[in-house]
Amino acid sequence: MKKALLSANIAFKNFILFLRPSIFLGWSKSFLLLMAYTLYLSKWIRAQNKTLKFNDFFVFKKKHSKRELLYEHVVKQQNLENEIVDYLEFGVASGVSFSWWLKKLTNPENKFYGFDTFEGLPENWGFVFRKGDMSSAIPTVNDDRASFFKGLFQETLLDFLKRGYLTGNRRKIIHLDADIFSATLFVLTTLYPYLNRGDIIFFDEFNVPKHEFLAFKIFVESYYVNYETLGAVNNYYQVAFMVK
Ligand SMILES: C[S@@+](CC[C@H](N)C(=O)[O-])C[C@H]1O[C@@H](n2cnc3c(N)ncnc32)[C@H](O)[C@@H]1O
């Protein structure tokens, strides 16, 4: 029975490939993927809504500054002001969120690492943003706890890790704000061996189905990552997780 099912499956797949469906339906692939991942996202949000207390779902208008309420909530809930932490931000641009964290976490032992091309997005993002958009000079922060790493994450992060910047015994706050799928997935998978229970991960554009959400989904499913959702604002546009 199993053998017959496998043979039927292979025959069906070969038939579909023989028909070369991309010639007729190729135009629809991006839309179909968007629909499929929107359904996954919606299902995931429904599950979170059952228990997640710090959550504004559903609001009609996104207010980007609300992300600071999420940061405040996590800082307070996790007592981060009384801990020595490593803060890593992927996608710094002009440093708005980076500076918020620098000001908030005042312990002189904290370290703040910012990664960015500082030449803008390395590829197009959605319909609106083009490669090179969001380019910005390295921010001036006047705080010697902060360091910036200029270049693609794919070029700078491995070297950063090899050089032993992460000591291992501090809690990490990882802020993912690169917007795009490839960058987000690369950072998550590269940092996976360094993740410890209690580490916190923020996403800044989480509810974009084919980008940050997809990277998160692939990551947690591929590495069997256990996590707790700490809070969300703007209909899950900004979300915070803790590794369990
Ligand atoms: C939305 S902006 C960051 C905004 C910033 N966190 C803030 O709150 O002001 C996204 C940034 O991600 C950077 N970025 C995206 N993909 C990258 C990659 N693979 N390597 C390095 N930087 C990347 C872009 O250069 C851009 O500056």
The ligand as an SDF file (V2000), in Angstrom:
LIG
                    3D

 27 29  0  0  0  0  0  0  0  0999 V2000
   14.3560   50.0070    8.9200 C   0  0  0  0  0  0  0  0  0  0  0  0
   16.0500   50.3380    8.8210 S   0  0  0  0  0  0  0  0  0  0  0  0
   16.5630   50.2950   10.5040 C   0  0  0  0  0  0  0  0  0  0  0  0
   15.9140   51.3430   11.3620 C   0  0  0  0  0  0  0  0  0  0  0  0
   16.4590   51.5410   12.7660 C   0  0  0  0  0  0  0  0  0  0  0  0
   16.5030   50.3340   13.5600 N   0  0  0  0  0  0  0  0  0  0  0  0
   15.6260   52.5970   13.4990 C   0  0  0  0  0  0  0  0  0  0  0  0
   14.8200   52.2570   14.3380 O   0  0  0  0  0  0  0  0  0  0  0  0
   15.7800   53.7620   13.1830 O   0  0  0  0  0  0  0  0  0  0  0  0
   16.6760   48.8670    8.0990 C   0  0  0  0  0  0  0  0  0  0  0  0
   18.1690   48.8320    7.9470 C   0  0  0  0  0  0  0  0  0  0  0  0
   18.5720   47.4970    7.7070 O   0  0  0  0  0  0  0  0  0  0  0  0
   19.7650   47.5040    6.9460 C   0  0  0  0  0  0  0  0  0  0  0  0
   19.9670   46.1760    6.3460 N   0  0  0  0  0  0  0  0  0  0  0  0
   19.0380   45.3930    5.7440 C   0  0  0  0  0  0  0  0  0  0  0  0
   19.5780   44.2360    5.3470 N   0  0  0  0  0  0  0  0  0  0  0  0
   20.8890   44.2620    5.7070 C   0  0  0  0  0  0  0  0  0  0  0  0
   21.9590   43.3360    5.5880 C   0  0  0  0  0  0  0  0  0  0  0  0
   21.8170   42.1400    5.0070 N   0  0  0  0  0  0  0  0  0  0  0  0
   23.1620   43.7060    6.0980 N   0  0  0  0  0  0  0  0  0  0  0  0
   23.3270   44.9130    6.6990 C   0  0  0  0  0  0  0  0  0  0  0  0
   22.3430   45.8400    6.8340 N   0  0  0  0  0  0  0  0  0  0  0  0
   21.1280   45.5060    6.3480 C   0  0  0  0  0  0  0  0  0  0  0  0
   19.5340   48.6390    5.9570 C   0  0  0  0  0  0  0  0  0  0  0  0
   20.7520   49.1740    5.5260 O   0  0  0  0  0  0  0  0  0  0  0  0
   18.7150   49.6470    6.7780 C   0  0  0  0  0  0  0  0  0  0  0  0
   19.5270   50.6770    7.2840 O   0  0  0  0  0  0  0  0  0  0  0  0
  1  2  1  0
  2  3  1  0
  2 10  1  0
  3  4  1  0
  4  5  1  0
  5  6  1  0
  5  7  1  0
  7  8  2  0
  7  9  1  0
 10 11  1  0
 11 12  1  0
 11 26  1  0
 12 13  1  0
 13 14  1  0
 13 24  1  0
 14 15  1  0
 14 23  1  0
 15 16  2  0
 16 17  1  0
 17 18  1  0
 17 23  2  0
 18 19  1  0
 18 20  2  0
 20 21  1  0
 21 22  2  0
 22 23  1  0
 24 25  1  0
 24 26  1  0
 26 27  1  0
M  CHG  2   2   1   9  -1
M  END
$$$$
